[in-house]
Every structure is written in structure tokens, then in C-alpha cells.
Amino acid sequence: MSERLIKAIEIIVNQVPHGCIFDSHFVITTLIKTPSDEYHRLGAAYLQTKRAHSEISKQIGKCDVEPIKGNSWSDTIRGKPGECACWRRL
């Protein structure tokens, strides 16, 4: 994962108010909305979206967050609901 993508993830997470709960799909959707060649390079490197998104989730866990037990249920980038990791901003 590139340093630019890591920084973009950190910026998104840091904009979540302290104490708020969010999920990985929120961060991924925000990355997609922001024109990001780095996001697309990550997907191409893993040749599958699910694996790339797993790597993004791991990076979220390195930010100033705590994981929430269980998963959230929200729309995926394909517009279908699915489970994903949930976090609380510290």
C-alpha cells in the first residue's frame, strides 16, 4: 500500500468525530469519491476488490480507532448490503 493511500485513509479517519462509530465501507466509499489513482492501483495490485478492501480495513485499524465487536451491515461499492468491520474513533 502506498504512502499516499495510507495518508488518505488517515485523513478520512481523523475527520470522523471522536467517539463516533463508522465502518470500513464509509472509508472505502470516501476514497472512491475522492479521485484517487492510489485506490485504483491497490485494487489492480490485488486483482480483486475484496482483498484490496481487506488491506484498507487493516490500515484503518492502525489509526486512532478501536474495533467494535461484531460487524456493521452497509452497502458495498457494488450497491449490495454486506458485512464489514466497525470502528470507534478515539
C-alpha positions as CSV (number, residue, x, y, z in Angstrom):
1,M,0.0,0.0,0.0
2,S,1.4,3.4,-1.0
3,E,2.2,6.1,1.5
4,R,-0.3,8.4,-0.3
5,L,-3.1,5.9,0.2
6,I,-2.1,5.4,3.9
7,K,-2.2,9.2,4.4
8,A,-5.6,9.4,2.6
9,I,-7.0,6.8,4.9
10,E,-5.6,8.6,8.0
11,I,-7.1,11.9,6.9
12,I,-10.6,10.3,6.4
13,V,-10.4,8.6,9.8
14,N,-9.2,11.7,11.5
15,Q,-12.2,13.6,10.2
16,V,-14.6,11.3,12.0
17,P,-15.6,13.0,15.3
18,H,-14.1,11.4,18.4
19,G,-16.3,8.7,19.9
20,C,-18.3,8.2,16.6
21,I,-18.7,4.7,15.2
22,F,-18.1,4.1,11.5
23,D,-17.4,1.1,9.2
24,S,-14.9,0.2,6.6
25,H,-17.4,0.8,3.8
26,F,-17.5,4.5,4.9
27,V,-13.8,4.9,4.4
28,I,-13.8,2.9,1.1
29,T,-16.7,5.0,-0.3
30,T,-14.9,8.2,0.7
31,L,-11.7,7.0,-1.0
32,I,-13.7,6.3,-4.2
33,K,-15.4,9.7,-4.1
34,T,-12.1,11.4,-3.9
35,P,-10.3,11.0,-7.2
36,S,-7.6,8.6,-6.2
37,D,-5.3,6.8,-8.5
38,E,-3.8,5.1,-5.5
39,Y,-7.1,3.4,-4.6
40,H,-7.3,2.0,-8.1
41,R,-3.7,0.9,-8.1
42,L,-4.3,-1.0,-4.9
43,G,-7.2,-2.9,-6.4
44,A,-5.2,-3.7,-9.5
45,A,-2.3,-4.9,-7.4
46,Y,-4.5,-7.5,-5.6
47,L,-6.6,-8.3,-8.7
48,Q,-9.7,-8.4,-6.6
49,T,-11.7,-5.8,-4.8
50,K,-12.4,-7.9,-1.7
51,R,-8.7,-8.4,-1.0
52,A,-7.9,-4.7,-1.6
53,H,-10.6,-3.7,0.8
54,S,-9.3,-6.1,3.4
55,E,-6.0,-4.3,3.2
56,I,-7.7,-0.9,3.6
57,S,-9.5,-2.3,6.7
58,K,-6.2,-3.4,8.2
59,Q,-4.8,0.1,7.7
60,I,-7.9,1.7,9.4
61,G,-7.1,-0.5,12.4
62,K,-3.7,1.2,12.6
63,C,-5.3,4.6,13.0
64,D,-6.6,6.2,16.3
65,V,-9.5,3.8,16.5
66,E,-10.7,0.8,18.4
67,P,-12.5,-2.1,16.7
68,I,-16.1,-2.7,17.7
69,K,-17.1,-6.3,18.4
70,G,-19.2,-7.6,15.5
71,N,-19.7,-6.1,12.1
72,S,-21.9,-3.5,10.6
73,W,-24.3,-4.0,7.7
74,S,-24.0,-1.4,5.0
75,D,-23.8,-1.0,1.2
76,T,-20.8,-2.3,-0.6
77,I,-19.3,-0.4,-3.6
78,R,-21.5,-2.6,-5.7
79,G,-24.6,-1.3,-4.0
80,K,-25.4,-4.6,-2.3
81,P,-25.5,-4.8,1.5
82,G,-22.8,-6.7,3.2
83,E,-20.9,-7.1,6.5
84,C,-17.8,-5.1,7.2
85,A,-15.6,-4.1,10.2
86,C,-16.8,-1.4,12.5
87,W,-14.6,1.1,14.4
88,R,-14.9,3.8,17.1
89,R,-12.8,6.9,16.7
90,L,-10.7,7.6,19.8
